[in-house]
Amino acid sequence: MSASYLQYCPEGWQAVPKTVTPEMAEAYASDAYDTAQQCHDAVLGAAPHPDDADEAINSNPTTNLDRLKAQWKADNLEDTESWREAAAHYARNADFYRGIVIQIGELFGEGARTSDDGSVQDDVLALKVPELVEALVAELGRYSMSDGHADQRRAESRAVRKALGFGEDVDDVSPQDLLNAITHRDLLQRAEELDALAEHFLVGESHKHFIKQRAHQIRQQAKGL
């Protein structure tokens, strides 16, 4: 009994096809048997051997390929499902993080939708977002300072506000407000200097009138700030 045969049946058993072959049918139909065992032996003897069935399957390339495919599928089904799940998980993550990049890009407005050739697209260009973020970080870096430097700037700002008549910690004072206050003070000082020039220096009446008129114009300019 061959090793190939033993893989199908234990000792004392024999594998036979589920469908009766012509040879097996002929053995069944014979009336030359005296006992059931003789009939059974004849049928078993007429049945094809499992090794012959393997040889027939292997000799058919299509059948053999189908068997190999089925075996591969059975062996790799679990791994295939794992890979599919991993791929689906990766795709979901990619969509999630791309959505975040697009949201960041929308904060930059048209700049995030402008191609290198200058054309403006309907949607955010994801590749433009890192470039825009880097430019923003570089710009913000120009205004960064140490804690000590920041404290010094704050003290200076409060001193200037106080000197110009503003509250030290109010929130509604802009740099332009401070500049206007300085200009206003300088103009008034200039007008006072002109008045002093007209009063204390020996100049004719026509010159005094001109100087005082100029001082008045400067005061009016200061009021407009």
C-alpha positions in Angstrom: 0.0 0.0 0.0 1.6 3.3 -1.1 2.2 6.2 1.2 0.0 8.4 -1.0 -2.8 5.9 -0.5 -2.4 5.9 3.3 -3.0 9.6 3.5 -6.6 9.0 2.5 -7.6 5.9 4.6 -6.4 4.1 7.7 -5.3 0.5 7.5 -8.2 -1.8 6.5 -10.1 0.9 4.7 -10.2 1.9 1.1 -11.2 5.2 -0.5 -13.7 5.0 -3.4 -15.3 7.7 -5.4 -18.7 9.0 -4.5 -19.9 8.5 -8.0 -20.0 5.0 -9.3 -17.7 4.5 -12.3 -18.7 2.3 -15.3 -16.3 -0.4 -14.0 -17.8 -0.4 -10.5 -21.4 -0.5 -12.0 -20.4 -3.6 -14.1 -19.1 -5.3 -11.0 -22.3 -4.5 -9.1 -24.4 -5.9 -11.9 -22.6 -9.3 -12.1 -24.4 -12.3 -10.7 -21.2 -14.4 -10.4 -20.9 -13.8 -6.7 -21.9 -16.3 -4.0 -21.6 -13.9 -1.1 -21.9 -10.2 -0.4 -18.2 -10.0 0.4 -17.3 -11.4 -3.0 -19.5 -8.6 -4.6 -17.9 -6.0 -2.3 -14.4 -7.2 -3.2 -15.2 -7.1 -6.9 -16.5 -3.5 -6.6 -13.6 -2.3 -4.6 -11.3 -3.9 -7.1 -13.0 -2.1 -9.9 -12.9 1.2 -8.1 -10.1 3.6 -9.2 -7.1 3.9 -6.9 -6.7 7.3 -5.1 -3.2 7.5 -6.6 -4.7 7.2 -10.0 -7.1 10.1 -9.2 -4.1 12.3 -8.1 -2.3 11.5 -11.3 -5.4 12.4 -13.3 -5.8 15.7 -11.5 -2.1 16.5 -11.8 -2.1 15.7 -15.5 -4.9 18.3 -16.1 -3.2 21.8 -15.9 -6.5 23.6 -15.4 -7.7 21.3 -12.6 -4.2 21.5 -10.9 -4.2 25.3 -11.1 -7.6 25.5 -9.6 -6.6 23.3 -6.8 -3.4 25.3 -6.2 -5.5 28.5 -6.2 -8.0 27.1 -3.7 -5.2 25.9 -1.5 -3.4 29.3 -1.6 -6.7 31.0 -0.8 -7.3 28.8 2.1 -3.8 29.3 3.4 -3.7 33.0 2.9 -7.3 34.0 3.6 -6.6 35.2 7.1 -3.5 37.2 6.0 -5.4 38.7 3.1 -8.2 39.9 5.4 -5.6 41.4 7.7 -3.9 43.2 4.9 -7.3 44.5 3.7 -8.1 45.8 7.1 -4.7 47.4 7.4 -5.1 49.1 4.0 -8.6 50.3 4.9 -7.3 51.7 8.2 -4.4 53.5 6.4 -6.9 55.0 3.9 -9.1 56.3 6.7 -6.1 57.8 8.5 -4.9 59.4 5.3 -8.3 61.0 4.7 -8.5 62.2 8.3 -5.1 63.9 8.2 -5.5 65.3 4.7 -8.7 66.9 6.0 -6.7 68.6 8.7 -4.2 69.9 6.2 -7.1 71.2 4.0 -8.6 73.0 7.0 -5.3 74.7 7.8 -4.9 75.6 4.1 -8.3 77.3 4.2 -7.0 79.7 6.8 -4.5 81.1 4.3 -7.2 82.0 1.8 -6.3 82.4 -1.8 -2.6 81.7 -1.2 -3.4 78.1 -0.5 -5.3 77.7 -3.8 -2.7 79.4 -6.0 -0.6 77.2 -8.2 3.1 77.8 -9.0 2.1 79.3 -12.3 -0.2 81.8 -10.6 -3.5 80.3 -11.5 -6.1 80.1 -8.7 -7.8 76.7 -8.1 -11.2 76.0 -6.6 -9.8 73.8 -3.8 -6.9 74.0 -1.4 -3.6 72.6 -2.8 -2.3 70.4 0.0 1.3 70.7 -1.2 1.2 74.5 -0.7 0.2 74.3 3.0 3.7 73.3 4.4 5.3 76.2 2.4 2.8 78.7 3.7 3.2 77.4 7.3 7.0 77.7 7.1 6.7 81.3 5.8 4.3 82.1 8.7 6.6 80.6 11.3 9.6 82.6 9.9 7.6 85.8 10.0 6.4 85.1 13.6 10.0 84.4 14.5 10.9 88.0 13.8 8.7 89.1 16.7 9.7 86.4 19.2 11.8 87.5 22.2 12.9 86.2 25.6 10.9 86.7 28.7 13.3 89.4 30.0 13.2 91.3 26.7 9.4 91.1 26.7 9.2 92.5 30.2 11.5 95.4 29.2 9.4 96.2 26.2 6.2 96.2 28.3 7.8 98.6 30.8 8.9 100.9 28.1 5.4 100.8 26.5 3.7 101.6 29.8 6.2 104.5 30.4 5.5 106.0 27.0 1.7 105.7 27.4 1.9 107.4 30.7 4.1 110.3 29.4 1.7 110.8 26.5 -1.4 110.9 28.7 -2.8 107.4 28.1 -3.6 104.7 30.6 -0.7 102.3 31.2 -2.8 99.2 30.7 -5.7 100.2 28.5 -6.4 98.0 25.4 -7.8 100.6 23.0 -4.5 102.5 22.3 -2.8 101.7 19.0 0.7 102.5 17.8 -0.8 105.2 15.6 -2.5 106.8 18.6 0.9 107.0 20.3 2.5 108.5 17.2 -0.2 111.1 16.9 0.2 112.1 20.5 4.0 112.6 20.0 3.4 114.6 16.9 0.7 116.7 18.7 3.1 117.4 21.5 5.9 118.4 19.1 3.6 120.7 17.2 2.5 122.5 20.3 6.1 122.9 21.4 7.0 124.3 18.0 4.1 126.8 18.3 5.3 128.0 21.7 8.8 128.5 20.4 7.4 130.7 17.6 5.4 132.7 20.1 8.5 133.2 22.2 10.4 134.3 19.1 7.8 136.9 18.2 7.8 138.3 21.8 11.4 138.4 22.8 13.3 139.1 19.6 13.5 142.5 18.0 11.6 142.0 14.8 9.2 144.2 12.9 5.5 144.1 13.4 5.0 142.5 10.0 7.3 139.7 11.0 5.7 139.3 14.4 2.3 138.9 12.7 3.7 136.3 10.3 5.3 134.4 13.1 2.2 134.4 15.3 0.1 133.4 12.3 2.4 130.5 11.7 2.1 129.4 15.3 -1.7 129.5 15.1 -1.6 127.3 12.0 0.6 124.8 13.8 -1.8 124.7 16.8 -4.7 124.1 14.5 -2.7 121.2 12.9 -2.2 119.7 16.3 -5.9 119.9 17.1 -6.6 117.8 14.0 -4.7 114.9 15.4 
